[in-house]
Amino acid sequence: MLQFQRQSEPNTELRRYPRVRVSAPFACAFSRLGLQRWNSADRTGLGVVLDVSLRGAKVMSMTAMRPGDHLAVSLRIPDQVTAMQVDALVRWGNDQLFGLEFVSLSQSAESRLKKFLTRRAVACT
């Protein structure tokens, strides 16, 4: 019982990296990886990134996702010519929203994401 109460406290922040709300949400595409790819009717999907951090994102999509789903994600970050590719795990889902944790991020992708987050932080100040 005590453990449940600690998890339900509304002001508890569990993220290591701050999320940046995206003023103009950007597109992403994703496909399931592993066995889920073959066992699911929705193998691929499109979504909109609402906020992002160095290690994750919140996505809105019509495609249903469940915690534990492993995805290959293509992020169309604004002002960048090519999409950024990452592997991610779905950590939570609520109706048309779900949270991603980036589990595989190349050095190039990490550098591009840091650049985007830095520009967003400067624009907000």
N, C-alpha and C positions, 0 to 999 in steps of 0.2 A: 504494500500500500504506500509506504513512504517513497519507494522508487517511482511510482506512478505520479505522485505529487511533484516531485522534482522535475520530471520531464514535462509536465503540463504548465509550469510557470511561464507566463507570456513573455517575460523580458530576458529569458535565458538565450544567449547567443552562442551557438555551437560552431560557427564557421571560423576558420583560421584566417581567411582572406576576405576583406570587405567586399560586398557586392556593390556594383555600380548600376544604378537605374539608368536604362537606356532611354534618352529623350525621344529618339526616333527608332522604335524597335526594328530589328533587322531579321532577315530570313535565315532559316536553317533547313537542312534536309537531313534525314537520318534513315538508317536501315538497321534492322536487328542483326546481331552476330550470334554465332554458335547454333545450338539446337533450336533456340527460339525462332530463328529465321525460318526453319522448315516447319515448325509446329504452329505457326501463327498465320491468321488470315491477313493481318496488317503487317507485312514485312517491311514496308517503307512508309515514310510519312514526311510531311512538311510542317514547319512550325514557325513561330515568331519568338525571338529572344527578347524577353522583357527586362532582365537584368543579368549581369555577368560579373564574374570575378576571375582571378587567375586560376582557380581550380574548379569552377562550376558555373552553372547558369540556370535561370528559371525560364521555361519554355511554355508557350501556349500552343496547343495543337488539337485538331479534331481526332487524331490517332490516339487510341487508348494505350497508355503505358502503365506498367506495374513496377513497383520497387524490385530491383534485382535485374531488370532487363538490361542487357549489354548492347550498346549501340555504336555504330560508326556514324559520326556526326560531321556535317559539312557546314561551317559557319560563314555567312556572307557579311563580314565585318565592313561597315561603311568606310569609304575612302581607301579601300584595298582592292587591287585588281583581281586577285584570285581568292577563291574560298579557302578557308583554313580547315584542315582535317584533324579530328581528334576522336579518340575512343572514350566512351563515357558509360557510366552506370546510372540508371534511374534510382534515385534515393528516396523519393516520395512522389505521390501523385494525388491530385484532388480535382475531380471533374476534368476540365480541359487544360489544367496546369500540371507540370511536373518539374522536379528538380533534378539536375544532372551533376554528377561529380566527374570531372575529367580525370581519367585514369592513365591515359597515354597521351603525352603532349611532347612533340618534337621541340628541339631547341629553337628552330625557326618559328614554329607556331607560338611558343611561349614568348619569344621576342616580339612578335606581331601583336599578341594580346596585351603585353605590358605597354607597348606603344599606344594602343587604343585606350587602355585604362588611364594612362597618364594624361592623354589629351582630354579625356572626359573629366578627370579630376581638375585640370586647369580650367576647363570651360565652366565648371560649376562654382569656381571661386571668384 
